[in-house]
Amino acid sequence: MGDDLDDILAQAECPRCGREFSIRYRTLRLERTVDCPGCGETIRPIDDTPIGLVQKLIDEAQGRT
Ligand SMILES: [Zn+2]
């Protein structure tokens, strides 16, 4: 197993239409980009979202085990 981290959700905001949506850490890790569910714009959450927040969630998840 050990895939728990992949289920962590990070918030992202589309720089084009402003829509907020959640992205799985798995997506961040494997694909690096995601299509906005609102306008279809391809964005890079790594650049466009506070990745520190994701890191914090990861730290917390690891601390639990
Ligand atoms: Zn959008």
N, CA, C, O and the ligand as a Tripos MOL2 file, in Angstrom:
@<TRIPOS>MOLECULE
protein
  261   259    66     0     0
PROTEIN
NO_CHARGES

@<TRIPOS>ATOM
      1 N           0.8360   -1.1890    0.0000 N.3       1 MET1
      2 CA          0.0000    0.0000    0.0000 C.3       1 MET1
      3 C           0.8820    1.2540    0.0000 C.2       1 MET1
      4 O           1.6890    1.4550   -0.9070 O.2       1 MET1
      5 N           0.7220    2.0700    0.9980 N.am      2 GLY2
      6 CA          1.5760    3.2480    1.0460 C.3       2 GLY2
      7 C           1.2010    4.3120    0.0510 C.2       2 GLY2
      8 O           1.9980    5.1990   -0.2530 O.2       2 GLY2
      9 N          -0.0090    4.2280   -0.4580 N.am      3 ASP3
     10 CA         -0.4380    5.2210   -1.4330 C.3       3 ASP3
     11 C          -1.3610    6.2740   -0.8190 C.2       3 ASP3
     12 O          -2.0380    7.0210   -1.5260 O.2       3 ASP3
     13 N          -1.3690    6.3130    0.4810 N.am      4 ASP4
     14 CA         -2.2790    7.2300    1.1500 C.3       4 ASP4
     15 C          -2.0460    8.6780    0.7460 C.2       4 ASP4
     16 O          -2.9910    9.4600    0.6350 O.2       4 ASP4
     17 N          -0.8090    9.0240    0.5330 N.am      5 LEU5
     18 CA         -0.4900   10.4040    0.1910 C.3       5 LEU5
     19 C          -1.1660   10.8210   -1.1000 C.2       5 LEU5
     20 O          -1.4980   11.9920   -1.2860 O.2       5 LEU5
     21 N          -1.3650    9.8780   -1.9760 N.am      6 ASP6
     22 CA         -1.9530   10.2180   -3.2640 C.3       6 ASP6
     23 C          -3.3860   10.6990   -3.1400 C.2       6 ASP6
     24 O          -3.9240   11.3220   -4.0550 O.2       6 ASP6
     25 N          -3.9900   10.4120   -2.0210 N.am      7 ASP7
     26 CA         -5.3790   10.8200   -1.8400 C.3       7 ASP7
     27 C          -5.5180   12.2070   -1.2300 C.2       7 ASP7
     28 O          -6.6220   12.7340   -1.0970 O.2       7 ASP7
     29 N          -4.4050   12.7780   -0.8670 N.am      8 ILE8
     30 CA         -4.4480   14.1350   -0.3280 C.3       8 ILE8
     31 C          -4.9270   15.1010   -1.4130 C.2       8 ILE8
     32 O          -4.4910   15.0470   -2.5630 O.2       8 ILE8
     33 N          -5.8220   15.9710   -1.0120 N.am      9 LEU9
     34 CA         -6.3560   16.9300   -1.9630 C.3       9 LEU9
     35 C          -5.7650   18.3110   -1.7050 C.2       9 LEU9
     36 O          -5.6990   18.7780   -0.5680 O.2       9 LEU9
     37 N          -5.3420   18.9410   -2.7750 N.am     10 ALA10
     38 CA         -4.8440   20.3050   -2.6800 C.3      10 ALA10
     39 C          -5.8100   21.2210   -3.4170 C.2      10 ALA10
     40 O          -6.3960   20.8470   -4.4320 O.2      10 ALA10
     41 N          -5.9600   22.3980   -2.8960 N.am     11 GLN11
     42 CA         -6.8100   23.3720   -3.5740 C.3      11 GLN11
     43 C          -6.0080   24.1020   -4.6430 C.2      11 GLN11
     44 O          -4.8480   24.4580   -4.4380 O.2      11 GLN11
     45 N          -6.6310   24.3110   -5.7540 N.am     12 ALA12
     46 CA         -5.9990   25.0850   -6.8140 C.3      12 ALA12
     47 C          -7.0080   26.0990   -7.3280 C.2      12 ALA12
     48 O          -8.2200   25.9210   -7.2110 O.2      12 ALA12
     49 N          -6.4790   27.1460   -7.8880 N.am     13 GLU13
     50 CA         -7.3550   28.1470   -8.4720 C.3      13 GLU13
     51 C          -6.9040   28.4240   -9.8920 C.2      13 GLU13
     52 O          -5.7320   28.7030  -10.1440 O.2      13 GLU13
     53 N          -7.8310   28.3450  -10.7970 N.am     14 CYS14
     54 CA         -7.5100   28.5800  -12.1990 C.3      14 CYS14
     55 C          -7.1450   30.0490  -12.4030 C.2      14 CYS14
     56 O          -7.9150   30.9380  -12.0410 O.2      14 CYS14
     57 N          -5.9730   30.3050  -12.9820 N.am     15 PRO15
     58 CA         -5.5550   31.6870  -13.1960 C.3      15 PRO15
     59 C          -6.3450   32.3610  -14.3120 C.2      15 PRO15
     60 O          -6.2780   33.5790  -14.4800 O.2      15 PRO15
     61 N          -7.0710   31.5900  -15.0520 N.am     16 ARG16
     62 CA         -7.8040   32.1440  -16.1850 C.3      16 ARG16
     63 C          -9.2360   32.5240  -15.8100 C.2      16 ARG16
     64 O          -9.6770   33.6430  -16.0750 O.2      16 ARG16
     65 N          -9.9560   31.5870  -15.1930 N.am     17 CYS17
     66 CA        -11.3600   31.8660  -14.8860 C.3      17 CYS17
     67 C         -11.6050   32.0100  -13.3870 C.2      17 CYS17
     68 O         -12.6980   32.3910  -12.9690 O.2      17 CYS17
     69 N         -10.5980   31.7070  -12.5840 N.am     18 GLY18
     70 CA        -10.7270   31.9210  -11.1560 C.3      18 GLY18
     71 C         -11.4440   30.8100  -10.4200 C.2      18 GLY18
     72 O         -11.6620   30.9120   -9.2130 O.2      18 GLY18
     73 N         -11.8030   29.7850  -11.0970 N.am     19 ARG19
     74 CA        -12.5140   28.6950  -10.4610 C.3      19 ARG19
     75 C         -11.5790   27.9220   -9.5230 C.2      19 ARG19
     76 O         -10.4250   27.6460   -9.8490 O.2      19 ARG19
     77 N         -12.1120   27.5900   -8.3680 N.am     20 GLU20
     78 CA        -11.3380   26.7980   -7.4280 C.3      20 GLU20
     79 C         -11.7530   25.3460   -7.5230 C.2      20 GLU20
     80 O         -12.9340   25.0290   -7.6670 O.2      20 GLU20
     81 N         -10.7820   24.4820   -7.4430 N.am     21 PHE21
     82 CA        -11.0760   23.0580   -7.4790 C.3      21 PHE21
     83 C          -9.9610   22.3230   -6.7600 C.2      21 PHE21
     84 O          -8.9080   22.8910   -6.4690 O.2      21 PHE21
     85 N         -10.2030   21.0680   -6.4810 N.am     22 SER22
     86 CA         -9.2050   20.3010   -5.7450 C.3      22 SER22
     87 C          -8.4980   19.3250   -6.6710 C.2      22 SER22
     88 O          -9.0760   18.7940   -7.6200 O.2      22 SER22
     89 N          -7.2510   19.1140   -6.3660 N.am     23 ILE23
     90 CA         -6.4140   18.2230   -7.1550 C.3      23 ILE23
     91 C          -5.8070   17.1920   -6.2230 C.2      23 ILE23
     92 O          -5.3740   17.5160   -5.1170 O.2      23 ILE23
     93 N          -5.7800   15.9790   -6.6680 N.am     24 ARG24
     94 CA         -5.1290   14.9660   -5.8510 C.3      24 ARG24
     95 C          -3.6210   15.0990   -5.9460 C.2      24 ARG24
     96 O          -3.0620   15.4570   -6.9830 O.2      24 ARG24
     97 N          -2.9920   14.8000   -4.8360 N.am     25 TYR25
     98 CA         -1.5340   14.8350   -4.8110 C.3      25 TYR25
     99 C          -0.9570   13.9260   -5.8930 C.2      25 TYR25
    100 O           0.0880   14.2100   -6.4790 O.2      25 TYR25
    101 N          -1.6520   12.8470   -6.1350 N.am     26 ARG26
    102 CA         -1.2170   11.9260   -7.1840 C.3      26 ARG26
    103 C          -1.0710   12.6410   -8.5260 C.2      26 ARG26
    104 O          -0.1300   12.4060   -9.2830 O.2      26 ARG26
    105 N          -2.0290   13.5150   -8.7910 N.am     27 THR27
    106 CA         -1.9830   14.2610  -10.0420 C.3      27 THR27
    107 C          -0.7780   15.2020  -10.0640 C.2      27 THR27
    108 O          -0.0870   15.3310  -11.0750 O.2      27 THR27
    109 N          -0.5500   15.8400   -8.9470 N.am     28 LEU28
    110 CA          0.6020   16.7340   -8.8590 C.3      28 LEU28
    111 C           1.8880   15.9680   -9.1040 C.2      28 LEU28
    112 O           2.7980   16.4350   -9.7890 O.2      28 LEU28
    113 N           1.9360   14.7970   -8.5320 N.am     29 ARG29
    114 CA          3.1650   14.0140   -8.5590 C.3      29 ARG29
    115 C           3.4210   13.4200   -9.9400 C.2      29 ARG29
    116 O           4.5580   13.3890  -10.4100 O.2      29 ARG29
    117 N           2.3650   12.9540  -10.5780 N.am     30 LEU30
    118 CA          2.5460   12.2170  -11.8260 C.3      30 LEU30
    119 C           2.4270   13.0840  -13.0730 C.2      30 LEU30
    120 O           3.1250   12.8650  -14.0620 O.2      30 LEU30
    121 N           1.5400   14.0660  -13.0170 N.am     31 GLU31
    122 CA          1.2440   14.7720  -14.2560 C.3      31 GLU31
    123 C           1.7080   16.2170  -14.2830 C.2      31 GLU31
    124 O           2.0150   16.7640  -15.3420 O.2      31 GLU31
    125 N           1.7560   16.8200  -13.1260 N.am     32 ARG32
    126 CA          2.2670   18.1850  -13.0250 C.3      32 ARG32
    127 C           1.3300   19.2380  -13.6090 C.2      32 ARG32
    128 O           1.4410   20.4190  -13.2810 O.2      32 ARG32
    129 N           0.4270   18.8220  -14.4550 N.am     33 THR33
    130 CA         -0.5430   19.7830  -14.9780 C.3      33 THR33
    131 C          -1.9400   19.1990  -14.8020 C.2      33 THR33
    132 O          -2.1100   17.9900  -14.6420 O.2      33 THR33
    133 N          -2.9170   20.0650  -14.8360 N.am     34 VAL34
    134 CA         -4.2910   19.6160  -14.7010 C.3      34 VAL34
    135 C          -5.1730   20.5630  -15.5080 C.2      34 VAL34
    136 O          -4.8880   21.7560  -15.6130 O.2      34 VAL34
    137 N          -6.2240   20.0290  -16.0630 N.am     35 ASP35
    138 CA         -7.1470   20.8720  -16.8190 C.3      35 ASP35
    139 C          -8.2010   21.4390  -15.8810 C.2      35 ASP35
    140 O          -8.7870   20.7200  -15.0720 O.2      35 ASP35
    141 N          -8.4280   22.7340  -16.0040 N.am     36 CYS36
    142 CA         -9.4620   23.3630  -15.2020 C.3      36 CYS36
    143 C         -10.8160   22.7790  -15.5780 C.2      36 CYS36
    144 O         -11.1590   22.7170  -16.7580 O.2      36 CYS36
    145 N         -11.5880   22.3500  -14.5820 N.am     37 PRO37
    146 CA        -12.9100   21.7940  -14.8700 C.3      37 PRO37
    147 C         -13.8920   22.8500  -15.3530 C.2      37 PRO37
    148 O         -14.9630   22.5230  -15.8640 O.2      37 PRO37
    149 N         -13.5280   24.1050  -15.1930 N.am     38 GLY38
    150 CA        -14.4290   25.1750  -15.6050 C.3      38 GLY38
    151 C         -14.2230   25.5870  -17.0420 C.2      38 GLY38
    152 O         -15.1730   25.6140  -17.8250 O.2      38 GLY38
    153 N         -12.9830   25.9090  -17.4020 N.am     39 CYS39
    154 CA        -12.7400   26.4640  -18.7300 C.3      39 CYS39
    155 C         -11.8200   25.5950  -19.5650 C.2      39 CYS39
    156 O         -11.6180   25.8720  -20.7480 O.2      39 CYS39
    157 N         -11.2540   24.5460  -18.9750 N.am     40 GLY40
    158 CA        -10.4170   23.6470  -19.7440 C.3      40 GLY40
    159 C          -8.9770   24.0890  -19.8890 C.2      40 GLY40
    160 O          -8.1760   23.4310  -20.5540 O.2      40 GLY40
    161 N          -8.6550   25.2050  -19.2650 N.am     41 GLU41
    162 CA         -7.2840   25.6930  -19.3250 C.3      41 GLU41
    163 C          -6.3370   24.7140  -18.6390 C.2      41 GLU41
    164 O          -6.6450   24.1980  -17.5650 O.2      41 GLU41
    165 N          -5.2130   24.4650  -19.2430 N.am     42 THR42
    166 CA         -4.2190   23.6170  -18.6130 C.3      42 THR42
    167 C          -3.3470   24.4700  -17.6960 C.2      42 THR42
    168 O          -2.6900   25.4130  -18.1360 O.2      42 THR42
    169 N          -3.3560   24.1210  -16.4340 N.am     43 ILE43
    170 CA         -2.5450   24.8870  -15.4960 C.3      43 ILE43
    171 C          -1.5600   23.9730  -14.7880 C.2      43 ILE43
    172 O          -1.6980   22.7500  -14.7810 O.2      43 ILE43
    173 N          -0.5800   24.5990  -14.2040 N.am     44 ARG44
    174 CA          0.4080   23.8440  -13.4470 C.3      44 ARG44
    175 C           0.2490   24.1650  -11.9780 C.2      44 ARG44
    176 O           0.6940   25.2120  -11.5070 O.2      44 ARG44
    177 N          -0.3810   23.2680  -11.2640 N.am     45 PRO45
    178 CA         -0.6160   23.5360   -9.8420 C.3      45 PRO45
    179 C           0.6750   23.7800   -9.0740 C.2      45 PRO45
    180 O           0.7000   24.5380   -8.1040 O.2      45 PRO45
    181 N           1.7280   23.1410   -9.5090 N.am     46 ILE46
    182 CA          3.0090   23.3080   -8.8160 C.3      46 ILE46
    183 C           3.4090   24.7800   -8.8190 C.2      46 ILE46
    184 O           3.9840   25.2850   -7.8550 O.2      46 ILE46
    185 N           3.0970   25.4510   -9.9090 N.am     47 ASP47
    186 CA          3.4580   26.8620  -10.0110 C.3      47 ASP47
    187 C           2.3490   27.7690   -9.5030 C.2      47 ASP47
    188 O           2.6080   28.8520   -8.9790 O.2      47 ASP47
    189 N           1.1200   27.3180   -9.6630 N.am     48 ASP48
    190 CA         -0.0100   28.2140   -9.4610 C.3      48 ASP48
    191 C          -0.6770   28.0860   -8.1040 C.2      48 ASP48
    192 O          -1.5500   28.8860   -7.7680 O.2      48 ASP48
    193 N          -0.2870   27.1060   -7.3300 N.am     49 THR49
    194 CA         -0.8840   26.9550   -6.0090 C.3      49 THR49
    195 C           0.2120   26.9500   -4.9540 C.2      49 THR49
    196 O           1.3650   26.6310   -5.2410 O.2      49 THR49
    197 N          -0.1560   27.3010   -3.7540 N.am     50 PRO50
    198 CA          0.8220   27.2600   -2.6600 C.3      50 PRO50
    199 C           1.1760   25.8250   -2.3210 C.2      50 PRO50
    200 O           0.4990   25.1760   -1.5240 O.2      50 PRO50
    201 N           2.2320   25.3430   -2.9270 N.am     51 ILE51
    202 CA          2.6080   23.9420   -2.7520 C.3      51 ILE51
    203 C           3.0170   23.6600   -1.3170 C.2      51 ILE51
    204 O           2.9970   22.5140   -0.8670 O.2      51 ILE51
    205 N           3.3850   24.7050   -0.6100 N.am     52 GLY52
    206 CA          3.7420   24.5170    0.7940 C.3      52 GLY52
    207 C           2.5910   23.9160    1.5780 C.2      52 GLY52
    208 O           2.7960   23.1570    2.5250 O.2      52 GLY52
    209 N           1.3910   24.2590    1.1780 N.am     53 LEU53
    210 CA          0.2120   23.7100    1.8440 C.3      53 LEU53
    211 C           0.1390   22.2110    1.6280 C.2      53 LEU53
    212 O          -0.1840   21.4550    2.5440 O.2      53 LEU53
    213 N           0.4390   21.7960    0.4250 N.am     54 VAL54
    214 CA          0.4410   20.3650    0.1300 C.3      54 VAL54
    215 C           1.5030   19.6630    0.9590 C.2      54 VAL54
    216 O           1.2670   18.5920    1.5190 O.2      54 VAL54
    217 N           2.6630   20.2750    1.0290 N.am     55 GLN55
    218 CA          3.7450   19.6790    1.8050 C.3      55 GLN55
    219 C           3.3450   19.5200    3.2630 C.2      55 GLN55
    220 O           3.6790   18.5310    3.9150 O.2      55 GLN55
    221 N           2.6320   20.5020    3.7500 N.am     56 LYS56
    222 CA          2.1750   20.4500    5.1380 C.3      56 LYS56
    223 C           1.2370   19.2630    5.3420 C.2      56 LYS56
    224 O           1.3350   18.5460    6.3380 O.2      56 LYS56
    225 N           0.3380   19.0680    4.3980 N.am     57 LEU57
    226 CA         -0.5850   17.9460    4.4920 C.3      57 LEU57
    227 C           0.1600   16.6210    4.4520 C.2      57 LEU57
    228 O          -0.1860   15.6680    5.1490 O.2      57 LEU57
    229 N           1.1760   16.5890    3.6310 N.am     58 ILE58
    230 CA          1.9660   15.3620    3.5360 C.3      58 ILE58
    231 C           2.6700   15.0810    4.8520 C.2      58 ILE58
    232 O           2.7000   13.9470    5.3300 O.2      58 ILE58
    233 N           3.2320   16.1270    5.4240 N.am     59 ASP59
    234 CA          3.9250   15.9540    6.6960 C.3      59 ASP59
    235 C           2.9740   15.4270    7.7580 C.2      59 ASP59
    236 O           3.3220   14.5500    8.5490 O.2      59 ASP59
    237 N           1.7700   15.9770    7.7590 N.am     60 GLU60
    238 CA          0.8000   15.5430    8.7420 C.3      60 GLU60
    239 C           0.4150   14.0780    8.5140 C.2      60 GLU60
    240 O           0.2780   13.3030    9.4610 O.2      60 GLU60
    241 N           0.2460   13.7230    7.2580 N.am     61 ALA61
    242 CA         -0.1340   12.3420    6.9340 C.3      61 ALA61
    243 C           0.9560   11.3720    7.3660 C.2      61 ALA61
    244 O           0.6680   10.2880    7.8730 O.2      61 ALA61
    245 N           2.1860   11.7590    7.1660 N.am     62 GLN62
    246 CA          3.2830   10.8750    7.5330 C.3      62 GLN62
    247 C           3.4500   10.8080    9.0420 C.2      62 GLN62
    248 O           3.8520    9.7830    9.5930 O.2      62 GLN62
    249 N           3.1360   11.9110    9.6970 N.am     63 GLY63
    250 CA          3.2520   11.9400   11.1410 C.3      63 GLY63
    251 C           2.2600   11.0330   11.8210 C.2      63 GLY63
    252 O           2.4750   10.5840   12.9470 O.2      63 GLY63
    253 N           1.1640   10.7660   11.1260 N.am     64 ARG64
    254 CA          0.1070    9.9570   11.7120 C.3      64 ARG64
    255 C           0.5000    8.4850   11.7890 C.2      64 ARG64
    256 O           0.0470    7.7680   12.6800 O.2      64 ARG64
    257 N           1.3330    8.0380   10.8710 N.am     65 THR65
    258 CA          1.6970    6.6200   10.8520 C.3      65 THR65
    259 C           2.9500    6.4030   11.6420 C.2      65 THR65
    260 O           3.4240    5.2720   11.7490 O.2      65 THR65
    261 ZN        -10.5370   27.8850  -15.5880 Zn       66 ZN66
@<TRIPOS>BOND
     1     1     2 1
     2     2     3 1
     3     3     4 2
     4     3     5 am
     5     5     6 1
     6     6     7 1
     7     7     8 2
     8     7     9 am
     9     9    10 1
    10    10    11 1
    11    11    12 2
    12    11    13 am
    13    13    14 1
    14    14    15 1
    15    15    16 2
    16    15    17 am
    17    17    18 1
    18    18    19 1
    19    19    20 2
    20    19    21 am
    21    21    22 1
    22    22    23 1
    23    23    24 2
    24    23    25 am
    25    25    26 1
    26    26    27 1
    27    27    28 2
    28    27    29 am
    29    29    30 1
    30    30    31 1
    31    31    32 2
    32    31    33 am
    33    33    34 1
    34    34    35 1
    35    35    36 2
    36    35    37 am
    37    37    38 1
    38    38    39 1
    39    39    40 2
    40    39    41 am
    41    41    42 1
    42    42    43 1
    43    43    44 2
    44    43    45 am
    45    45    46 1
    46    46    47 1
    47    47    48 2
    48    47    49 am
    49    49    50 1
    50    50    51 1
    51    51    52 2
    52    51    53 am
    53    53    54 1
    54    54    55 1
    55    55    56 2
    56    55    57 am
    57    57    58 1
    58    58    59 1
    59    59    60 2
    60    59    61 am
    61    61    62 1
    62    62    63 1
    63    63    64 2
    64    63    65 am
    65    65    66 1
    66    66    67 1
    67    67    68 2
    68    67    69 am
    69    69    70 1
    70    70    71 1
    71    71    72 2
    72    71    73 am
    73    73    74 1
    74    74    75 1
    75    75    76 2
    76    75    77 am
    77    77    78 1
    78    78    79 1
    79    79    80 2
    80    79    81 am
    81    81    82 1
    82    82    83 1
    83    83    84 2
    84    83    85 am
    85    85    86 1
    86    86    87 1
    87    87    88 2
    88    87    89 am
    89    89    90 1
    90    90    91 1
    91    91    92 2
    92    91    93 am
    93    93    94 1
    94    94    95 1
    95    95    96 2
    96    95    97 am
    97    97    98 1
    98    98    99 1
    99    99   100 2
   100    99   101 am
   101   101   102 1
   102   102   103 1
   103   103   104 2
   104   103   105 am
   105   105   106 1
   106   106   107 1
   107   107   108 2
   108   107   109 am
   109   109   110 1
   110   110   111 1
   111   111   112 2
   112   111   113 am
   113   113   114 1
   114   114   115 1
   115   115   116 2
   116   115   117 am
   117   117   118 1
   118   118   119 1
   119   119   120 2
   120   119   121 am
   121   121   122 1
   122   122   123 1
   123   123   124 2
   124   123   125 am
   125   125   126 1
   126   126   127 1
   127   127   128 2
   128   127   129 am
   129   129   130 1
   130   130   131 1
   131   131   132 2
   132   131   133 am
   133   133   134 1
   134   134   135 1
   135   135   136 2
   136   135   137 am
   137   137   138 1
   138   138   139 1
   139   139   140 2
   140   139   141 am
   141   141   142 1
   142   142   143 1
   143   143   144 2
   144   143   145 am
   145   145   146 1
   146   146   147 1
   147   147   148 2
   148   147   149 am
   149   149   150 1
   150   150   151 1
   151   151   152 2
   152   151   153 am
   153   153   154 1
   154   154   155 1
   155   155   156 2
   156   155   157 am
   157   157   158 1
   158   158   159 1
   159   159   160 2
   160   159   161 am
   161   161   162 1
   162   162   163 1
   163   163   164 2
   164   163   165 am
   165   165   166 1
   166   166   167 1
   167   167   168 2
   168   167   169 am
   169   169   170 1
   170   170   171 1
   171   171   172 2
   172   171   173 am
   173   173   174 1
   174   174   175 1
   175   175   176 2
   176   175   177 am
   177   177   178 1
   178   178   179 1
   179   179   180 2
   180   179   181 am
   181   181   182 1
   182   182   183 1
   183   183   184 2
   184   183   185 am
   185   185   186 1
   186   186   187 1
   187   187   188 2
   188   187   189 am
   189   189   190 1
   190   190   191 1
   191   191   192 2
   192   191   193 am
   193   193   194 1
   194   194   195 1
   195   195   196 2
   196   195   197 am
   197   197   198 1
   198   198   199 1
   199   199   200 2
   200   199   201 am
   201   201   202 1
   202   202   203 1
   203   203   204 2
   204   203   205 am
   205   205   206 1
   206   206   207 1
   207   207   208 2
   208   207   209 am
   209   209   210 1
   210   210   211 1
   211   211   212 2
   212   211   213 am
   213   213   214 1
   214   214   215 1
   215   215   216 2
   216   215   217 am
   217   217   218 1
   218   218   219 1
   219   219   220 2
   220   219   221 am
   221   221   222 1
   222   222   223 1
   223   223   224 2
   224   223   225 am
   225   225   226 1
   226   226   227 1
   227   227   228 2
   228   227   229 am
   229   229   230 1
   230   230   231 1
   231   231   232 2
   232   231   233 am
   233   233   234 1
   234   234   235 1
   235   235   236 2
   236   235   237 am
   237   237   238 1
   238   238   239 1
   239   239   240 2
   240   239   241 am
   241   241   242 1
   242   242   243 1
   243   243   244 2
   244   243   245 am
   245   245   246 1
   246   246   247 1
   247   247   248 2
   248   247   249 am
   249   249   250 1
   250   250   251 1
   251   251   252 2
   252   251   253 am
   253   253   254 1
   254   254   255 1
   255   255   256 2
   256   255   257 am
   257   257   258 1
   258   258   259 1
   259   259   260 2
@<TRIPOS>SUBSTRUCTURE
     1 MET1         2 RESIDUE 1 A MET
     2 GLY2         6 RESIDUE 1 A GLY
     3 ASP3        10 RESIDUE 1 A ASP
     4 ASP4        14 RESIDUE 1 A ASP
     5 LEU5        18 RESIDUE 1 A LEU
     6 ASP6        22 RESIDUE 1 A ASP
     7 ASP7        26 RESIDUE 1 A ASP
     8 ILE8        30 RESIDUE 1 A ILE
     9 LEU9        34 RESIDUE 1 A LEU
    10 ALA10       38 RESIDUE 1 A ALA
    11 GLN11       42 RESIDUE 1 A GLN
    12 ALA12       46 RESIDUE 1 A ALA
    13 GLU13       50 RESIDUE 1 A GLU
    14 CYS14       54 RESIDUE 1 A CYS
    15 PRO15       58 RESIDUE 1 A PRO
    16 ARG16       62 RESIDUE 1 A ARG
    17 CYS17       66 RESIDUE 1 A CYS
    18 GLY18       70 RESIDUE 1 A GLY
    19 ARG19       74 RESIDUE 1 A ARG
    20 GLU20       78 RESIDUE 1 A GLU
    21 PHE21       82 RESIDUE 1 A PHE
    22 SER22       86 RESIDUE 1 A SER
    23 ILE23       90 RESIDUE 1 A ILE
    24 ARG24       94 RESIDUE 1 A ARG
    25 TYR25       98 RESIDUE 1 A TYR
    26 ARG26      102 RESIDUE 1 A ARG
    27 THR27      106 RESIDUE 1 A THR
    28 LEU28      110 RESIDUE 1 A LEU
    29 ARG29      114 RESIDUE 1 A ARG
    30 LEU30      118 RESIDUE 1 A LEU
    31 GLU31      122 RESIDUE 1 A GLU
    32 ARG32      126 RESIDUE 1 A ARG
    33 THR33      130 RESIDUE 1 A THR
    34 VAL34      134 RESIDUE 1 A VAL
    35 ASP35      138 RESIDUE 1 A ASP
    36 CYS36      142 RESIDUE 1 A CYS
    37 PRO37      146 RESIDUE 1 A PRO
    38 GLY38      150 RESIDUE 1 A GLY
    39 CYS39      154 RESIDUE 1 A CYS
    40 GLY40      158 RESIDUE 1 A GLY
    41 GLU41      162 RESIDUE 1 A GLU
    42 THR42      166 RESIDUE 1 A THR
    43 ILE43      170 RESIDUE 1 A ILE
    44 ARG44      174 RESIDUE 1 A ARG
    45 PRO45      178 RESIDUE 1 A PRO
    46 ILE46      182 RESIDUE 1 A ILE
    47 ASP47      186 RESIDUE 1 A ASP
    48 ASP48      190 RESIDUE 1 A ASP
    49 THR49      194 RESIDUE 1 A THR
    50 PRO50      198 RESIDUE 1 A PRO
    51 ILE51      202 RESIDUE 1 A ILE
    52 GLY52      206 RESIDUE 1 A GLY
    53 LEU53      210 RESIDUE 1 A LEU
    54 VAL54      214 RESIDUE 1 A VAL
    55 GLN55      218 RESIDUE 1 A GLN
    56 LYS56      222 RESIDUE 1 A LYS
    57 LEU57      226 RESIDUE 1 A LEU
    58 ILE58      230 RESIDUE 1 A ILE
    59 ASP59      234 RESIDUE 1 A ASP
    60 GLU60      238 RESIDUE 1 A GLU
    61 ALA61      242 RESIDUE 1 A ALA
    62 GLN62      246 RESIDUE 1 A GLN
    63 GLY63      250 RESIDUE 1 A GLY
    64 ARG64      254 RESIDUE 1 A ARG
    65 THR65      258 RESIDUE 1 A THR
    66 ZN66       261 GROUP 0 **** ****
